[in-house]
């Protein structure tokens, strides 16, 4: 899985000041973002139905616990639209097993703040921009066409893109050092969570394909 293609979070949007929260988040999470990107590529990307199923299963494993945490700790305006049901439907259409939630996501207490919620939501929402790029790649390859075309309800979801546009108001304002720390800590926790989920999900999907 890749929450976004490399630098996918920044493929669209108005250039922002280097002194706002978005710029700090990008700088603080660059290393984790690259590691996650490589982890996704190590699963094989999305060149076969098995690889695509691994991508979707990892998205589910990572997202389900983070969505639940945001539902419990974030104000409603900072709760990204749930996408796990879209992933479940796409996997079912592929004939893949019902996905399992991944490892628990329980960030430190200082991340239970509005800034922490912004940081966690930024990771999930930014992935929608990367998903749009993946969708274009699959469309160009012909994998979405015809009766045997790959299901893409998750990749094509427009609600997360709309949420992203609203979140930018919070991201593109100047941020205090404490807000930067809380948001960056939560964002890095989300990246680390997905990285931890990557290996077992990939192994499980591939084992199922060999069975």
N, C-alpha and C positions, 0 to 999 in steps of 0.2 A: 504494500500500500504506500501511497505517497499522499500525504495530506494536500500537497500542491506540487505541480511540476517545479523544477528548480527555479526559484524566484517567481513561481507562479502567482504568489499573492500580490505581486506588484505589476502584473501585466496590464492592468488598466487602472485608471484613476488619475486625479490631478496631482502633480508633483507637490509634495508636502515640505514644510519647513523641517530642517534637520533638528529643531529644538522641540518637536512635539512627541507625543507618546508613540505614535506609529514608527517614527524614525528610531526611537530608543528600542522598541520591541524588535525591529528588524536587526539592529546591531547586536542585541543581547542574545538572540536566538539563531543567529546565522550558522553557528557550528552544529547545533542540534538539527536544524533544518537540512543541512547537507548530509548528516548521518542518516536521517530518515529517508531522504531522497535515495541514497545508495541502498538502504535496506529494501526499499520498494523495488528498485532495479534488480536486486539480487533474487527477488521472487519471480523474475521473468517478465516484468512489465505487464502487457496485455496483448501478447502476440498469439495466444491460443485461448480457447474457452476455459481451460484449466487455470491459466494464468489470470484471466479476468475474474474467475471465481475467487481466486486467492486474494486479489485486490479488493473485491467486494467484502469478502469475509473479514479481512483485516480492517477495513473501514468500519464494519459493524463492531468488531471486537474492541476497537479503540474508542469509537464514538459512544456506544451505549453507556459506559460508566461516566464519561464526561458529560453527556447530555443529562444524565440523572443528577450529577453534582451541580450543574448549572441550574437545573430545575429547583433544587433544594436551596441554593445559596445566592443566586443572582436575581436582581429585580427583573420583572417581566420584560422590560424593554431590552435587556441584555441577554435574554434567553434565545439562542438561535432556533429556528424552526426545526423540529425533530426530523431526522432523515433515516432513522434506522428501519422504519417500516418500508421505505422505498428500497432499501438494500435487500431486505427479506424477500420482497416481491421479485426483484431482479434475480436473486439467487435461485428462487423457486422456478422461475422461467428458464434458467440455465440447467435445471435438473440437479442443482447442487444441494448438499444437505442444509438443514436449518442451521444458521450460524449461532455461535455461542458468544456471550459477552466475554470480554477479555478480563485481564487482571483488574482488581479494584483500583479506582482512582480516588485518592484521598490526600489532596495537597495539604500543606502545613496550615496552621491556624491563621497566620498573617495573610494568607491569600484569600481568606473569607472576607473580602471587602469588595466595594464596587470596582476598584481598580483591578483587583484580582479577577473578577468576573469578566472585565473587559479583555484582559490578557488571554484568558481561556477561550472566550468567544471569538477573539481575533484569529486564533489558530483554526477553529472549525470553519468560521465564515470565510477566511482567506482561501481555504481549500476549494471553495466553490469556483474561484477563478481558475485554479489549476484544473479542476474537473472539466471546465468548459474547453480548455485546451486539449485534454484527453479526448473529449467527445469529438472534437474536430479531427483529431488524428484517426479515430476509429471510423468516422464518416468517410474520410478520404481513402481509407483502406478498404472500404466496402463492407465492413463487418456489421454495419447497422442495417443493411438493406435486405429486402426480401423476407420471406416467411421464416427463414432461419437466422434473421438478423439478431444480433445480441441485444438483450433488453438493456435499456439505459435510463430508466426512470430516475435513478440516483444522480447520474452524471448530468442529466438534463434538467434537474430541478431548478426552477426559477426563484423559489421563495428564499433560498439562502442568498442569492445575489441581491435580492431586494433588502434583506436584513443587513448585508454588508454595506450597502449604500447608507443606511441609517447609522450603522456603527462608526462610519468614518467621521461623523461629527465628534464623537468621543475620542477617536484616535488622533485627530488632527488639531487638537488643542494643546497649548503648553501644559506640561505635567510637572508636578512637584517631585522631588527626589523620592519621597515615600511612595507616591503613586507609581513611579517608574519601577521601583523595587518590587512592589506587590504585583503589578501587571506582568513584569518580566519573569518573576518567579513562577507565577501561575502558567504563563505561556510555555516556559521551559518544562514545567511539570507535564503539560499536555504532550509536548513533543516526546519527552522521555517515556511517557506512558505508551504512546504508539510504537516507539522503538522496541520496548519490552514485549509488546504484543506481536511484533512482526514474525519472529522465528517460529513460535508454536503454531500460529495460524497457517503459515506457509507450509509447514510440515504436515499439518492435518489435512489440508486440501489436497496436497500431492499424494498422500497416503490413500485418501479416498479415491483418487483417480486411478491408482494402481490396483485397487481392490477388484 
